[in-house]
Amino acid sequence: MATTTKVIPQRRRSWFTLMRSSPRTAIGAVALAIIVLAAVFAEAISPYPPNQQNLRSRLQPPSAEHLLGTDHFGRDVLSRIIYGGRVSLQVGFIAVGIALAVGGLIGLLAAFYGRWVDSTVSFVVDVLLALPGFLLALAIVAALGPSLTNVMIAVGIANVPQFARITRSAVLQVIEMDFVTAAHAAGSRDQRIMFKHVVPNSLSPVIVQVTLSLAGAILAAAGLSFLGLGAQPPTAEWGSMLNSARPYIRDAHWAVTFPGLAIVVTVLALNMVGDGMRDALDPRRRD
């Protein structure tokens, strides 16, 4: 009797093996999936509208009616956390998208053309990396004005140097390979070589950096909102929720505790997944 063998692609097998051998990564992936699904289907699963006020129920502790209690305006904390996840994830993805587009292009051009281009870009990146990322984002959003859009721009710009350096390092390794030399010898245009040969083979470390930077972007955006420079009331955003509930921390700790836990769990889940992706995409760990 003939038997058939199911062939699993190498990358899929690497992920499958990683998920089986690394409970930490599996837990992070499950937690992140739950957070994303909750944000996507916020209207369906939230027990109340995020800005619905009931002053007669203000600062109520967790109960059957309000599972995570209410804030100083009588708004349901659970509903605002769910909707806040949508805002925080949006800020994280857009900010990292800005950093990836700008930093990735700068790093690609610096490594590909070298010489004065590489020297100039490396100098600017080193100067920016000498500045703490959060303080750089704080200065940018303070200059642009407090708003969620400006937070995305500021956090994105603050992450540009990291993506520029990661991309430059990855591209420098790829452009020394034989297939790139062959493409040059065949007379291919620079744009074709960069985006058809170099970029696809430089993505692994960049993908890992995207995952890890998402955690940092969400944390930075929450910090800026906590300082009053990000999301403005009554927008449901985790950092803004912490700021507005801060005066009531002694009398209604749940209004601060649960949004803070949401930030911690999301950042921790992203870091776990990022570490797992780094292991999965590392050629030295492949069978």
C-alpha positions as CSV (number, residue, x, y, z in Angstrom):
1,M,0.0,0.0,0.0
2,A,1.5,3.3,-1.1
3,T,2.0,6.0,1.4
4,T,2.1,9.7,0.9
5,T,4.4,12.1,2.7
6,K,3.2,15.6,3.3
7,V,6.0,18.0,2.6
8,I,6.0,21.1,4.8
9,P,7.8,24.2,3.4
10,Q,11.0,25.0,5.3
11,R,9.8,28.3,6.7
12,R,6.5,26.8,7.7
13,R,8.3,23.9,9.4
14,S,10.6,26.4,11.2
15,W,7.6,28.2,12.6
16,F,5.8,25.0,13.5
17,T,8.9,23.7,15.3
18,L,9.3,27.1,17.0
19,M,5.7,27.2,18.3
20,R,6.1,23.6,19.6
21,S,9.4,24.2,21.3
22,S,8.9,27.7,22.6
23,P,5.8,28.0,24.8
24,R,6.8,31.6,25.4
25,T,6.4,32.5,21.7
26,A,3.1,30.6,21.5
27,I,1.7,32.4,24.5
28,G,2.7,35.8,23.1
29,A,1.2,34.9,19.7
30,V,-2.1,33.9,21.3
31,A,-2.3,37.0,23.5
32,L,-1.5,39.2,20.6
33,A,-4.2,37.5,18.5
34,I,-6.7,38.1,21.2
35,I,-5.8,41.8,21.5
36,V,-6.0,42.3,17.7
37,L,-9.3,40.5,17.4
38,A,-10.7,42.5,20.3
39,A,-9.7,45.8,18.7
40,V,-11.1,44.8,15.3
41,F,-14.5,43.7,16.7
42,A,-14.7,46.3,19.4
43,E,-18.3,47.3,18.5
44,A,-19.5,43.7,18.8
45,I,-17.8,42.8,22.1
46,S,-17.8,46.0,24.1
47,P,-20.6,46.0,26.7
48,Y,-21.0,49.8,26.4
49,P,-20.0,52.7,24.0
50,P,-16.6,53.9,25.1
51,N,-17.7,57.5,25.8
52,Q,-21.1,56.8,27.4
53,Q,-21.3,58.6,30.7
54,N,-23.3,57.7,33.8
55,L,-22.4,60.1,36.6
56,R,-24.5,58.1,39.1
57,S,-22.1,55.1,38.5
58,R,-18.9,57.0,38.6
59,L,-15.8,55.3,40.2
60,Q,-17.7,52.1,40.7
61,P,-15.5,49.0,41.5
62,P,-15.5,46.0,39.3
63,S,-18.9,44.3,39.3
64,A,-21.2,42.1,37.2
65,E,-22.5,45.3,35.5
66,H,-19.1,46.8,34.9
67,L,-16.5,44.0,34.8
68,L,-13.5,46.3,35.2
69,G,-15.4,49.1,37.0
70,T,-16.0,52.7,35.9
71,D,-14.0,55.9,35.7
72,H,-14.7,59.4,37.1
73,F,-17.3,60.0,34.4
74,G,-19.1,56.7,34.9
75,R,-17.7,55.3,31.7
76,D,-17.1,51.6,31.5
77,V,-13.4,50.9,31.8
78,L,-13.5,47.6,29.9
79,S,-15.2,49.2,26.9
80,R,-12.6,52.0,26.8
81,I,-9.7,49.5,27.1
82,I,-11.1,47.5,24.1
83,Y,-11.5,50.7,22.0
84,G,-8.2,52.0,23.3
85,G,-6.5,48.9,21.9
86,R,-7.7,49.9,18.4
87,V,-6.2,53.3,18.8
88,S,-2.9,52.1,20.2
89,L,-2.4,49.4,17.5
90,Q,-3.2,51.9,14.8
91,V,-0.6,54.4,16.2
92,G,1.9,51.6,16.5
93,F,1.4,50.3,12.9
94,I,1.4,53.7,11.3
95,A,4.4,55.0,13.3
96,V,6.4,51.8,12.4
97,G,5.3,52.1,8.8
98,I,6.7,55.6,8.6
99,A,10.0,54.5,10.2
100,L,10.2,51.5,7.9
101,A,9.5,53.5,4.7
102,V,11.9,56.3,5.5
103,G,14.6,54.4,7.4
104,G,14.5,51.4,5.1
105,L,15.0,53.6,2.0
106,I,17.8,55.6,3.6
107,G,19.6,52.4,4.7
108,L,19.2,50.8,1.3
109,L,20.6,53.8,-0.6
110,A,23.5,54.2,1.8
111,A,24.6,50.6,1.6
112,F,24.0,50.2,-2.1
113,Y,25.8,53.4,-3.3
114,G,28.4,53.6,-0.5
115,R,31.1,56.3,-0.5
116,W,29.9,59.7,0.5
117,V,26.3,58.6,0.6
118,D,27.0,56.0,3.2
119,S,29.3,58.3,5.2
120,T,26.7,61.0,5.3
121,V,23.9,58.7,6.3
122,S,25.9,56.9,8.9
123,F,27.0,60.2,10.5
124,V,23.4,61.5,10.7
125,V,22.1,58.1,12.0
126,D,24.8,58.0,14.7
127,V,23.9,61.5,15.8
128,L,20.2,60.6,16.0
129,L,20.9,57.3,17.8
130,A,22.8,59.3,20.5
131,L,19.5,61.0,21.4
132,P,17.0,58.9,23.5
133,G,14.2,57.9,21.2
134,F,11.4,59.0,23.6
135,L,13.0,62.4,24.1
136,L,13.3,62.9,20.4
137,A,9.7,62.0,19.9
138,L,8.7,64.3,22.8
139,A,10.6,67.2,21.2
140,I,9.0,66.6,17.8
141,V,5.4,66.3,19.1
142,A,5.9,69.3,21.3
143,A,7.0,71.3,18.2
144,L,4.1,70.0,16.0
145,G,1.4,70.3,18.7
146,P,-0.5,67.7,20.7
147,S,-2.5,65.3,18.6
148,L,-2.7,61.6,17.8
149,T,-1.5,62.3,14.2
150,N,1.5,64.2,15.4
151,V,2.3,61.4,17.8
152,M,2.4,58.9,14.9
153,I,4.7,61.2,13.0
154,A,7.0,61.8,16.0
155,V,7.3,58.2,17.0
156,G,7.9,57.2,13.4
157,I,10.7,59.7,13.0
158,A,12.2,58.7,16.3
159,N,12.4,55.1,15.0
160,V,13.9,56.0,11.6
161,P,17.6,55.6,12.7
162,Q,17.1,52.1,13.9
163,F,15.5,50.9,10.6
164,A,18.2,52.8,8.6
165,R,21.0,51.0,10.5
166,I,19.3,47.5,10.4
167,T,18.6,47.9,6.7
168,R,22.0,49.1,5.9
169,S,23.6,46.2,7.7
170,A,21.4,43.6,6.0
171,V,22.0,45.2,2.5
172,L,25.7,45.3,3.0
173,Q,25.7,41.5,3.4
174,V,23.5,40.9,0.4
175,I,25.3,43.1,-2.1
176,E,28.4,41.0,-1.7
177,M,26.7,37.9,-2.9
178,D,27.3,36.4,-6.4
179,F,23.8,36.9,-7.7
180,V,24.0,40.6,-7.2
181,T,27.4,40.7,-8.9
182,A,25.9,38.7,-11.8
183,A,23.0,41.2,-12.1
184,H,25.5,44.1,-12.3
185,A,27.5,42.2,-14.9
186,A,24.3,41.6,-16.9
187,G,23.7,45.3,-17.1
188,S,20.6,45.5,-14.9
189,R,19.5,48.9,-13.7
190,D,20.2,49.9,-10.1
191,Q,16.5,50.1,-9.3
192,R,15.9,46.6,-10.6
193,I,18.8,45.1,-8.6
194,M,17.8,46.9,-5.4
195,F,14.1,46.0,-5.4
196,K,14.2,42.6,-7.2
197,H,17.4,41.1,-5.8
198,V,18.6,43.0,-2.7
199,V,15.5,44.0,-0.8
200,P,13.8,40.5,-0.8
201,N,16.9,38.9,0.5
202,S,17.4,41.6,3.3
203,L,14.0,41.3,4.8
204,S,14.6,38.9,7.7
205,P,16.2,41.2,10.2
206,V,13.9,44.1,9.1
207,I,10.8,42.0,9.8
208,V,12.1,41.2,13.3
209,Q,12.8,44.9,13.9
210,V,9.3,45.8,12.8
211,T,7.8,43.5,15.5
212,L,10.0,44.8,18.2
213,S,9.5,48.4,17.2
214,L,5.8,48.0,17.4
215,A,6.1,47.3,21.1
216,G,8.3,50.4,21.5
217,A,6.0,52.6,19.4
218,I,2.9,51.6,21.4
219,L,4.7,52.3,24.7
220,A,6.1,55.6,23.4
221,A,2.6,56.7,22.2
222,A,1.1,55.8,25.5
223,G,3.8,57.8,27.3
224,L,3.2,60.8,25.2
225,S,-0.6,60.6,25.7
226,F,0.0,60.3,29.4
227,L,1.8,63.6,29.3
228,G,-1.1,65.1,27.4
229,L,0.6,65.4,24.1
230,G,-1.1,62.5,22.3
231,A,-4.7,61.4,22.2
232,Q,-7.0,64.1,23.5
233,P,-10.2,63.6,25.6
234,P,-12.6,61.9,25.2
235,T,-10.7,59.6,22.9
236,A,-10.2,56.1,24.5
237,E,-6.5,55.5,24.5
238,W,-4.5,53.7,27.1
239,G,-2.0,56.4,28.0
240,S,-4.7,59.1,28.0
241,M,-6.8,56.9,30.3
242,L,-3.9,56.6,32.8
243,N,-3.5,60.4,32.7
244,S,-7.2,61.2,33.3
245,A,-7.6,58.6,36.1
246,R,-4.3,59.5,37.9
247,P,-6.0,61.9,40.4
248,Y,-8.3,59.0,41.5
249,I,-5.6,56.3,41.9
250,R,-6.2,56.1,45.7
251,D,-10.0,55.8,45.5
252,A,-10.4,53.9,42.3
253,H,-7.2,52.1,41.5
254,W,-8.9,49.9,38.8
255,A,-9.2,53.0,36.5
256,V,-5.4,53.0,36.4
257,T,-4.5,49.4,37.0
258,F,-6.4,47.8,34.0
259,P,-5.3,50.3,31.3
260,G,-1.7,49.9,32.6
261,L,-2.0,46.1,32.4
262,A,-3.3,46.4,28.8
263,I,-0.1,48.3,27.9
264,V,2.1,45.8,29.7
265,V,0.4,42.7,28.2
266,T,0.5,44.1,24.6
267,V,4.1,45.2,24.8
268,L,5.1,41.9,26.4
269,A,3.2,39.8,23.7
270,L,4.9,41.8,20.9
271,N,8.3,41.3,22.4
272,M,7.6,37.5,22.8
273,V,6.6,37.3,19.2
274,G,9.5,39.4,18.1
275,D,12.0,37.1,19.9
276,G,10.3,34.1,18.3
277,M,10.5,35.6,14.8
278,R,14.2,36.3,15.4
279,D,14.7,32.6,16.2
280,A,12.6,31.4,13.3
281,L,14.3,33.7,10.7
282,D,17.9,33.0,12.0
283,P,19.5,30.6,9.5
284,R,21.7,29.2,12.2
285,R,18.6,27.8,13.9
286,R,17.1,26.1,10.8
287,D,17.3,22.4,10.4
